[in-house]
Amino acid sequence: MKKIEGNLNNRIEIEEIKNYIGRTIKIHGSIHKIREMSSFAFIILRTKRQMVQCIYSEEFSKFLLSQIKEEACVEFLAEVVNEERSKTGWELRLIDVEILSEPNEKSTIVFNNKEIEASLETLLDYRAITLRNERERAIFKLQEGICKGFREFLLKHKFTEIHSPKIVFSGAEGGANIFSLEYFGKEAYLTQSPQFYKQMMVGVFERVFEISPVFRAEKHDTSRHLNEYTSVDFEMGFIESFEDIMNMETLMLRYTFDLLKNEYINELNLLNVNLPDIGFIPSITFTDAKVLISKEYNRAITDEFDFEPEEEKLLSEIIYKKYNRELVFVTHYPSKKRPFYAMDDINNKNFTLSFDLIFRGMEITTGGQRIHELNQQIEKMVSREINTELFESYLMIHKYGMPPHGGLGLGLERLTSKLLNQNNIRLSTLFPRDISRITP
Amino acid sequence: MKKIEGNLNNRIEIEEIKNYIGRTIKIHGSIHKIREMSSFAFIILRTKRQMVQCIYSEEFSKFLLSQIKEEACVEFLAEVVNEERSKTGWELRLIDVEILSEPNEKSTIVFNNKEIEASLETLLDYRAITLRNERERAIFKLQEGICKGFREFLLKHKFTEIHSPKIVFSGAEGGANIFSLEYFGKEAYLTQSPQFYKQMMVGVFERVFEISPVFRAEKHDTSRHLNEYTSVDFEMGFIESFEDIMNMETLMLRYTFDLLKNEYINELNLLNVNLPDIGFIPSITFTDAKVLISKEYNRAITDEFDFEPEEEKLLSEIIYKKYNRELVFVTHYPSKKRPFYAMDDINNKNFTLSFDLIFRGMEITTGGQRIHELNQQIEKMVSREINTELFESYLMIHKYGMPPHGGLGLGLERLTSKLLNQNNIRLSTLFPRDISRITP
């Protein structure tokens, strides 16, 4: 019988190297790039989060340069030397190498330059190796930071994290855009949103959140749609107005962007990210926005119930010009275009107490207040010819008591993609799923 | 145009009440229980995480007791009064009430006693309201704490959080236990594990983790199986031995249990949880464990390649008797029973460098070292008649270079359930999915 005591190998992390100047250390990683110069070579070591430049020279290196190749996994014995010209203040002189594993062949796709020169298709087909590129991987490190920020903020504000099921018996939004599967002889669906579950849990914990995959069987093949994405959902009870939710989101984004500045500065710099100012976020009603866009650009209003993607872009342009702001809330969307659980505006039943958040021309959040009274909910469902019997366990919360409440869903990949000013959401999706892509 | 500045309503949280003794405050929540005494009444208010006892009396309350009912959502005006006999050191004397919403009817299932007296079926059928019970909801608050502990630990140890797709083109484990769905005219599957993706990402970030749903179409209808569960997965590169993974898990559990003691003490007390001691975790090989169980209980070994559930229980009993430990690692499982990516033991090819972690008689973790060399991987796949062409993007990592690596998957609901000494995993699953349950 052995005892596992929780002992880790004491390996030096990059951040600690500065404490070892003048000493010999062991450091491990993948050989990202070998750059041979006239009398020496730069060896770029890929470590967990940083690329580390090492110097090979016959003067001090006890191995042959030909012994190592790119993408080999190695442990180097190296001397840490003071070097004022280096950004870090030190450089690593390689003394010896232990080769831990070697690639079988060299990839024809070059991923160890600053950027990968390849089509989007190739970038995604070879994701397992193209993500080894310094910039490509930084995108997903930054995405980790966004989730870290959201979670920290929500836990501080006493939201409880939940795990709701992804296989469901009926869709949240209804409609055709839903994947179905056979579940032990019954028909089941993949969830489009944790909507019903987070509402149920408001009755339990008052405030809840979940960051989890959702599935949309939409046949859109655009640069802004995915068929599976990561949804950041929160829902809160005892609100006085749907603006409470918008205020909470504003605070959450502010907290998260501050966290990125503090903990992910290398990635922000590497990707040239300009974080938007969110001292405040302007808010405009749907109707006012429609008129504003129409006036400013002399466009006819063709769809009075929804935005065209082009209009979201134009609205962002106007807001940026007038208020120097890159985010804008649009409120009071038409009831017709919002789901059955959306609460209508008491002042005008054709509109809902709802909002979208538009960031740099694209909707990244949809939210609003939900109906909490049973009769009001049933009435709205009946008027839409929804079979209330199918929603028995959902309507239980209305029947047995629910506080005024609301919440939102935010698309993690959309937010990431817009932060990076990308032209395609797939670039901020680790392994995208779209109408024609299901691999890798 | 409005400006949303991120202002929240300044509401008093329970933890702050002690600073308001002698003052009048507003406090909101759901009326969990009304207990009428001879000349006054106790009103138990359900807030985000605590039940708060309030006193109603005609002496100081300006409203009628008949005005409020259980499960109404209210805001009370109350005086905070010093009360040494109370656990908190204060009590709340209700002055006035604002009723924010009211239930339509009273539930026939009583959920505001200490425990709910109902069958498991009823408990789950009425999940939306049975979770309002103090103990029921504490289970999931504790589960939040487990996730918080894991994430904090893994981020501190430089694991990168990833989001891998749940709709996949082939299963991780293969076999029949996989849900399939139609994906735009193609056949696709629901992931059984993020295995391939986390391995791919080891080549990118060295250490990665994901906490996400996985799906198993197993027809088992037992107290320990779910068809959808939350899997805690991590994978790490540059390991020297598969024991590095076991050490990391030991540390992760130690960190998490310490966090629960610090931040979730109320839930631990409420649920009478005894956290296991993990100063060390004993480790025994599969073969030795089989022999040990056989000897100690005078049982014949009927299946030499796997444990029967009963054997896991007996092993736990032995380990507890001999070492006073409630967790035990079992290592070197037979190759035959492990997936194709498991690395065989160089000393005996019939066994793998793998482990399970057994906690109070149930396997909660499976892990091990993976094959990182291309030829070794292909050879093992061919010997199992696996079509390597289907795994092209997976094998890319072996071809283009991978460090020695390994990882594990831990079932969140199993761990929670065993911590609470429950007899059914469904009790620690928010909305369980099993062979006969897909609602609510």
Interface residues (C-beta under 8 A of the other chain):
Chain A: M1 K2 K3 I4 E5 G6 N7 L8 N9 R11 E13 H28 G29 S30 T47 K48 R49 E71 A72 C73 E75 L100 S101 E102 P103 N104 E105 K106 S107 D125 Y126 R127 A128 I129 L131 R132 R137 F140 K141 Q143 E144 C147 K148 R151 L155 K158 T160 E161 I162 H163 S164 P165 K166 I167 V168 F169 F179 S180 L181 E182 Y183 F184 K186 A188 L190 Y197 M200 M201 G203 V204 F205 E206 R207 S212 P213 F215 A217 K219 N227 E228 T230 G237 F238 E240 E243 D244 M246 N247 M248 T250 L251 R254 I278 G279 F280 I281 P282 S283 I284 D288 Y323 F329 H372 E373 L374 N375 S393 Y394 M396 I397 H398 K399 Y400 G401 M402 P403 P404 L412 L430 F431 P432 R433 I435 S436 I438 T439 P440
Chain B: M1 K2 K3 I4 E5 G6 N7 L8 N9 R11 E13 H28 G29 S30 T47 K48 R49 E71 A72 C73 E75 L100 S101 E102 P103 N104 E105 K106 S107 D125 Y126 R127 A128 I129 L131 R132 R137 F140 K141 Q143 E144 C147 K148 R151 L155 K158 T160 E161 I162 H163 S164 P165 K166 I167 V168 F169 F179 S180 L181 E182 Y183 F184 K186 A188 L190 Y197 M200 M201 G203 V204 F205 E206 R207 S212 P213 F215 A217 K219 N227 E228 T230 G237 F238 E240 E243 D244 M246 N247 M248 T250 L251 R254 I278 G279 F280 I281 P282 S283 I284 Y323 F329 H372 E373 L374 N375 S393 Y394 M396 I397 H398 K399 Y400 G401 M402 P403 P404 L412 L430 F431 P432 R433 I435 S436 I438 T439 P440
